[in-house]
Amino acid sequence: MVVEKKVFVHLYRNLIRTSKQFPYSFREFSLRRIRDAFREGRNETDPVKVQKNFEKAQETLQLIQRQTIINKMYTKGNLVVENKGPKENVDSALKKAH
């Protein structure tokens, strides 16, 4: 079975979307690994290797989905680098730390 490009694109988007549910450090790591893996396999023409890459990406998506569910069960507060509010929010977070 030859995997179509649009199926790979859909899988890639699902991986990215699901990875964005991770906490900051895991999120950045997983996004980088996903992008690197897809760039590496982008020009692959061997149907067997393409199928293996697709299956591995599907397994990775399932793993990330399970892990994000587990992470949601044991949530902690956001890191300072994750705050997207005004500068005052960062300043108040720093004052609380001291």
C-alpha positions in Angstrom: 0.0 0.0 0.0 1.4 3.4 -1.0 0.7 6.1 1.4 -0.5 9.3 -0.2 1.0 12.7 0.5 -2.2 14.1 1.9 -2.4 11.3 4.5 1.1 12.1 5.6 0.2 15.8 5.9 -2.8 15.0 8.0 -0.7 12.8 10.2 2.0 15.5 10.5 -0.6 18.1 11.5 -2.1 15.7 14.1 1.3 15.1 15.6 2.0 18.8 15.8 -1.4 19.6 17.2 -1.2 16.9 19.9 2.3 17.8 20.8 1.2 21.3 21.6 -0.7 19.9 24.6 2.5 19.0 26.3 4.1 21.2 29.0 6.7 23.6 27.6 9.9 21.5 27.8 8.4 18.4 26.4 6.4 20.4 23.8 9.5 22.0 22.3 11.4 18.7 22.3 8.6 16.8 20.6 7.9 19.5 18.0 11.6 19.6 17.1 11.8 15.8 16.8 8.6 15.6 14.7 9.8 18.3 12.3 13.2 16.7 12.0 11.8 13.2 11.3 9.4 14.5 8.6 12.1 16.6 6.9 14.4 13.6 6.9 11.8 11.3 5.3 10.4 13.9 2.9 12.4 12.7 -0.1 12.1 9.0 0.5 11.0 7.0 -2.6 11.3 3.4 -1.4 7.7 2.2 -0.8 8.8 -0.1 2.0 10.6 2.7 3.9 7.8 5.1 3.3 5.3 2.6 4.8 7.7 2.0 7.8 7.9 5.7 8.4 4.2 6.1 8.2 3.6 3.2 10.7 6.2 4.7 13.1 4.6 8.1 12.9 1.2 6.6 13.7 2.7 4.8 16.7 4.3 8.0 17.8 1.0 9.8 17.6 -0.7 7.2 19.8 2.2 7.5 22.3 1.9 11.3 22.4 -1.9 11.1 22.8 -1.5 8.7 25.8 1.2 10.8 27.3 -0.6 14.1 27.1 -3.6 12.5 28.8 -1.4 11.3 31.6 0.2 14.8 31.9 -3.2 16.4 32.2 -3.9 14.2 35.1 -0.9 15.5 37.0 -0.8 19.2 36.0 1.5 21.8 37.6 1.5 25.5 37.2 3.0 27.1 34.1 6.6 28.0 33.9 7.6 31.7 33.7 8.5 31.3 30.1 5.0 30.0 29.3 3.2 33.1 30.6 1.8 35.1 27.6 0.4 38.0 29.6 1.6 41.5 30.1 5.0 42.2 31.6 3.4 42.8 35.0 2.5 39.1 35.2 6.1 38.2 34.7 7.2 40.8 37.2 4.7 39.5 39.8 5.8 35.9 39.2 9.5 37.0 39.8 8.6 38.8 43.0 6.8 35.7 44.3 9.9 33.7 43.6 12.1 35.9 45.8 
